[in-house]
Amino acid sequence: MSRQLLVRPQKTPLQGVVSVPGDKSISHRAVMLASLAEGTSHVRRWLPAGDTMATLAIVQSLGVHIDIDKRSDTAWDLTIEGVGLHGWQAPTQPLDCRNAGTGMRLLAGLLAGQRFPSVLDGSDQLRKRPMRRITEPLGEMGATIMAENGRAPLTISPSPLHGLEYRMNVASAQVKSAILLAGLYASGETRVYQPGPARDHTERMLQAMGVPIRVEGDWVILPEAPDGGWVLRPLDLTVPADPSSAAFPLVAAAIVPHSQITIAGVGLNETRTGILDMLQAMGAELKIHNDHLSGGERLGDLTVSFSELHSTKVSGDTVVRGIDELPIWAVATTQAAGVSQVSDAAELRVKEVDRISVLAGELRKLGVEMMESADGFAVGGPLRLYGGEVDSHDDHRLGMSLAVAGLVTHGNTLVHDAGCIADSFPGFVEMMQALGANMEWLH
């Protein structure tokens, strides 16, 4: 993970048509749920990144056979032999989620319903992330989960589950998904209240597999299982390009003068498009082509062109729909006229790192004065950035955000500990080079 990334000031426009890796959220879920289906699933353009590879390895260790066709370094085709909802085998050792918070929280819901004990563990970084948000509602469903001060490792013991009516205080796809996935093994109906938009990939995928989840107002409802329990149909899925990954080249093209790029086949699920709304609110020239549906998910080609950006304020639902993209949006704000501000984003403080304070500290090294608040930050622009040495802090999104910032600095930027970028976006540097970006790995 200690690789260094050198970024030189961008003297020429970024141009071209590229694709970015498959959606990480969907890739996690596809492996988990296809493994529990009755029959053979086909998942194309699956993302082989650090986080998703951890989930793949865990599912294989639970006795699931997966054939892998490595189409490229960033897109694998998987053939997954489902074992049924109760077909997982007891693991012989703790299950290593590495850095994947999504993997750990969703797997906790599924493992809570199994007939064998298990332990979910991960990296030192993952062990610092809060898990009470899932262990408490799962406990209310009857799950037996022991955690150390509300954090991993999670020790799960077999126990019968029952449905519940749960109100989330903050909309969270991971919490909602953990409860719904445990609900597949529970008696009775499971209902989750979401006080705002949260990613709905779990619901869409379960519906495609024959589970009649429905939404009534702000409630997501998993009905009581039929006699004999739920049977999941196999998946036939092409994973959309990840909008979180697309955000990095999109912002790069929006701030590097005279650039115009197109990113093909990006997922346009409305619970994930906050970054597009943020950029358009700043005056970015953004167009969608070839808008269509695939496997219940909306996709399209995105074209973005350089334009003079102005400040905007972001809060509420837009934050929920673009929480992971706020670090790269912060880079865009450095080139926008006026003071841009985000609030309602306290969730950023409990990601891989405290993304608000760490990002503020690293951008300060490039000449950015980012003003922190408890639930957000503000940046005044446009700013003249200066090259320097920065550090990802082993956070893939911060590493890529700092690399994009380096394209508009005066002087070279060196990103330390940049190997973590592969956690979500293997091939990031090579894709940026294909657009003409002046960045390279140092060996």
BELNOR-V460799 format. One record per residue. N is the residue number from 0. RES is the residue in one small letter. OMEGA is omega in whole degrees, 0 to 359 (* if undefined). Layout:
BEGIN
N/RES/OMEGA + N/RES/OMEGA
END
This chain:
BEGIN
0/m/187 + 1/s/180 + 2/r/178 + 3/q/180 + 4/l/180 + 5/l/179 + 6/v/178 + 7/r/178 + 8/p/184 + 9/q/183 + 10/k/182 + 11/t/179 + 12/p/169 + 13/l/183 + 14/q/173 + 15/g/177 + 16/v/182 + 17/v/169 + 18/s/177 + 19/v/184 + 20/p/179 + 21/g/184 + 22/d/183 + 23/k/181 + 24/s/181 + 25/i/179 + 26/s/175 + 27/h/187 + 28/r/183 + 29/a/180 + 30/v/181 + 31/m/188 + 32/l/177 + 33/a/180 + 34/s/182 + 35/l/179 + 36/a/173 + 37/e/181 + 38/g/187 + 39/t/178 + 40/s/177 + 41/h/181 + 42/v/183 + 43/r/180 + 44/r/177 + 45/w/185 + 46/l/176 + 47/p/179 + 48/a/183 + 49/g/182 + 50/d/183 + 51/t/177 + 52/m/176 + 53/a/178 + 54/t/178 + 55/l/181 + 56/a/179 + 57/i/180 + 58/v/177 + 59/q/180 + 60/s/177 + 61/l/172 + 62/g/182 + 63/v/179 + 64/h/181 + 65/i/173 + 66/d/185 + 67/i/173 + 68/d/184 + 69/k/181 + 70/r/178 + 71/s/179 + 72/d/184 + 73/t/182 + 74/a/176 + 75/w/170 + 76/d/183 + 77/l/168 + 78/t/190 + 79/i/180 + 80/e/183 + 81/g/182 + 82/v/181 + 83/g/187 + 84/l/181 + 85/h/186 + 86/g/177 + 87/w/179 + 88/q/182 + 89/a/179 + 90/p/181 + 91/t/180 + 92/q/178 + 93/p/182 + 94/l/188 + 95/d/179 + 96/c/182 + 97/r/182 + 98/n/194 + 99/a/175 + 100/g/177 + 101/t/180 + 102/g/183 + 103/m/185 + 104/r/179 + 105/l/178 + 106/l/178 + 107/a/178 + 108/g/181 + 109/l/182 + 110/l/178 + 111/a/182 + 112/g/183 + 113/q/183 + 114/r/181 + 115/f/178 + 116/p/179 + 117/s/177 + 118/v/175 + 119/l/180 + 120/d/180 + 121/g/183 + 122/s/175 + 123/d/180 + 124/q/181 + 125/l/179 + 126/r/179 + 127/k/187 + 128/r/186 + 129/p/180 + 130/m/179 + 131/r/182 + 132/r/175 + 133/i/183 + 134/t/181 + 135/e/177 + 136/p/177 + 137/l/176 + 138/g/178 + 139/e/177 + 140/m/180 + 141/g/181 + 142/a/176 + 143/t/182 + 144/i/175 + 145/m/179 + 146/a/179 + 147/e/181 + 148/n/177 + 149/g/182 + 150/r/179 + 151/a/7 + 152/p/177 + 153/l/178 + 154/t/188 + 155/i/179 + 156/s/181 + 157/p/174 + 158/s/181 + 159/p/181 + 160/l/175 + 161/h/180 + 162/g/178 + 163/l/173 + 164/e/188 + 165/y/178 + 166/r/175 + 167/m/175 + 168/n/179 + 169/v/180 + 170/a/181 + 171/s/179 + 172/a/182 + 173/q/178 + 174/v/179 + 175/k/183 + 176/s/179 + 177/a/181 + 178/i/181 + 179/l/180 + 180/l/173 + 181/a/179 + 182/g/176 + 183/l/183 + 184/y/188 + 185/a/171 + 186/s/177 + 187/g/184 + 188/e/176 + 189/t/183 + 190/r/179 + 191/v/176 + 192/y/177 + 193/q/185 + 194/p/180 + 195/g/183 + 196/p/172 + 197/a/182 + 198/r/184 + 199/d/182 + 200/h/180 + 201/t/181 + 202/e/180 + 203/r/182 + 204/m/178 + 205/l/177 + 206/q/179 + 207/a/181 + 208/m/172 + 209/g/179 + 210/v/188 + 211/p/173 + 212/i/179 + 213/r/178 + 214/v/176 + 215/e/185 + 216/g/179 + 217/d/181 + 218/w/170 + 219/v/191 + 220/i/171 + 221/l/184 + 222/p/176 + 223/e/182 + 224/a/175 + 225/p/177 + 226/d/182 + 227/g/177 + 228/g/180 + 229/w/172 + 230/v/181 + 231/l/175 + 232/r/178 + 233/p/179 + 234/l/168 + 235/d/196 + 236/l/165 + 237/t/185 + 238/v/177 + 239/p/172 + 240/a/188 + 241/d/178 + 242/p/177 + 243/s/177 + 244/s/180 + 245/a/183 + 246/a/185 + 247/f/175 + 248/p/178 + 249/l/180 + 250/v/179 + 251/a/181 + 252/a/181 + 253/a/185 + 254/i/177 + 255/v/187 + 256/p/173 + 257/h/180 + 258/s/169 + 259/q/180 + 260/i/174 + 261/t/177 + 262/i/189 + 263/a/168 + 264/g/182 + 265/v/175 + 266/g/183 + 267/l/174 + 268/n/189 + 269/e/176 + 270/t/185 + 271/r/191 + 272/t/178 + 273/g/182 + 274/i/178 + 275/l/178 + 276/d/180 + 277/m/182 + 278/l/179 + 279/q/178 + 280/a/178 + 281/m/180 + 282/g/178 + 283/a/179 + 284/e/189 + 285/l/181 + 286/k/178 + 287/i/177 + 288/h/173 + 289/n/180 + 290/d/182 + 291/h/179 + 292/l/175 + 293/s/179 + 294/g/180 + 295/g/181 + 296/e/180 + 297/r/179 + 298/l/175 + 299/g/176 + 300/d/182 + 301/l/173 + 302/t/178 + 303/v/179 + 304/s/176 + 305/f/175 + 306/s/177 + 307/e/184 + 308/l/174 + 309/h/187 + 310/s/175 + 311/t/175 + 312/k/185 + 313/v/178 + 314/s/172 + 315/g/186 + 316/d/181 + 317/t/178 + 318/v/180 + 319/v/183 + 320/r/180 + 321/g/187 + 322/i/183 + 323/d/183 + 324/e/183 + 325/l/176 + 326/p/180 + 327/i/174 + 328/w/178 + 329/a/177 + 330/v/178 + 331/a/183 + 332/t/180 + 333/t/181 + 334/q/181 + 335/a/181 + 336/a/179 + 337/g/181 + 338/v/175 + 339/s/187 + 340/q/173 + 341/v/174 + 342/s/183 + 343/d/184 + 344/a/180 + 345/a/178 + 346/e/180 + 347/l/184 + 348/r/180 + 349/v/173 + 350/k/180 + 351/e/170 + 352/v/171 + 353/d/190 + 354/r/179 + 355/i/185 + 356/s/182 + 357/v/178 + 358/l/179 + 359/a/180 + 360/g/182 + 361/e/179 + 362/l/177 + 363/r/179 + 364/k/180 + 365/l/177 + 366/g/182 + 367/v/174 + 368/e/182 + 369/m/183 + 370/m/183 + 371/e/166 + 372/s/183 + 373/a/185 + 374/d/179 + 375/g/182 + 376/f/177 + 377/a/179 + 378/v/175 + 379/g/182 + 380/g/359 + 381/p/185 + 382/l/171 + 383/r/181 + 384/l/181 + 385/y/179 + 386/g/180 + 387/g/178 + 388/e/182 + 389/v/185 + 390/d/181 + 391/s/186 + 392/h/179 + 393/d/177 + 394/d/187 + 395/h/182 + 396/r/176 + 397/l/179 + 398/g/180 + 399/m/178 + 400/s/180 + 401/l/177 + 402/a/179 + 403/v/177 + 404/a/181 + 405/g/179 + 406/l/183 + 407/v/176 + 408/t/171 + 409/h/187 + 410/g/185 + 411/n/176 + 412/t/179 + 413/l/180 + 414/v/178 + 415/h/176 + 416/d/186 + 417/a/180 + 418/g/180 + 419/c/178 + 420/i/181 + 421/a/176 + 422/d/181 + 423/s/188 + 424/f/173 + 425/p/181 + 426/g/181 + 427/f/184 + 428/v/181 + 429/e/177 + 430/m/179 + 431/m/177 + 432/q/179 + 433/a/177 + 434/l/180 + 435/g/183 + 436/a/183 + 437/n/178 + 438/m/181 + 439/e/174 + 440/w/170 + 441/l/184 + 442/h/*
END
